[in-house]
Amino acid sequence: MFKKVLIVTVLLVTFASSASANTLYEVKKGDTLTKIAKINKVAVNDIRAWNKLKKDNIYLKQKLVVKKPTVASKTTNVVSTSPKIIENTKPKQETVVPPVQVKDEQLTIAPIAVQAMNLSTEGQAMYSFIVDFAKHLEGIPYLYAGNTVAGFDCSGFIYFLHSQAGLDITRQSSESYYTQTANVAVPVVGDLVFFENTYKQGISHMGVYLGENKFIHAGSKGVEVASLESSYWKEHFVSFNRFNSLTVK
C-alpha cells in the first residue's frame, strides 16, 4: 500500500513540475499568434482567450499561456484538518521609509478561518506545480486588479497560480484570502505569506513562500522574488498561512 501511495505521489509531483514549463511560451523573434498556435497545436482563439488578448499584437519575450494545465479530472479534497491552531507573531523592526506600494483590489471579505491544515498527497503536488509555475512568471509587470499574464496585482497572482493548478478558487483580495487561511508554525515551500500595513491598515499584501526566507509576489516592480530578511518585509510580516480547504475542479 505504501509503495502505491509513493508511486502516485512521485507521478503527481513529476507532472506538476513539467506542466508549468509546457503551459507558458516565451515569444521569440519572428513569432506570430498563428505560428505559436501551430507550434503548440492549439487554436489562435484559445491563445487569445487564455491571455485576455484584445489584439493580435505580441512583443519579444512576452510570456503567453498556450495550454491550460489539468491536474486532476475529479473533485477531491486537497487539504485535511489538523487538530490545533498555531499562530505566528510578527517581528518588530525599526521604522523604515517604505518603497512604493501597490494597491490590491478590494473585494468582499469571507468568514474568518479557525483551523490550520495539513497537506494531503494531492496538496503537495499542487504546491510543486504552483511554485514552479510562479517562477516562470517572474518579470511579468504589475497591473492593478490584474489576474492574467498581461499583469498581476498580489492577490490576482495568487488566484492565477492556484486556478492554473486546477484548483477551485475565486478571485478575491489579499485581506479576504487571509480570512480563508490559518497560521502554520513551520511553513513549507508553497505556503502563503501575508503582510500588513503596506499601503493601508490591516492585511494588504501576500505572496508564495519559496523556502530559505524567500517568497515570490506581484509587487510594484512586477512578479519578483524577495527576501523576508529585508527590513521592510520584516516590519510588515504577519504570518505564514495555508488555505483551509481547496478542491480540484
PyMOL commands that set and color helices and strands:
alter all, ss='L'
color gray80, all
select helices_A, chain A and resi 2-23+33-40+44-50+121-136+154-164+174-179+231-236
alter helices_A, ss='H'
color red, helices_A
select strands_A, chain A and resi 24-26+63-65+79-81+117-119+147-148+151-152+181-183+192-196+203-211+214-219+222-227+237-243
alter strands_A, ss='S'
color yellow, strands_A
deselect
rebuild
show_as cartoon
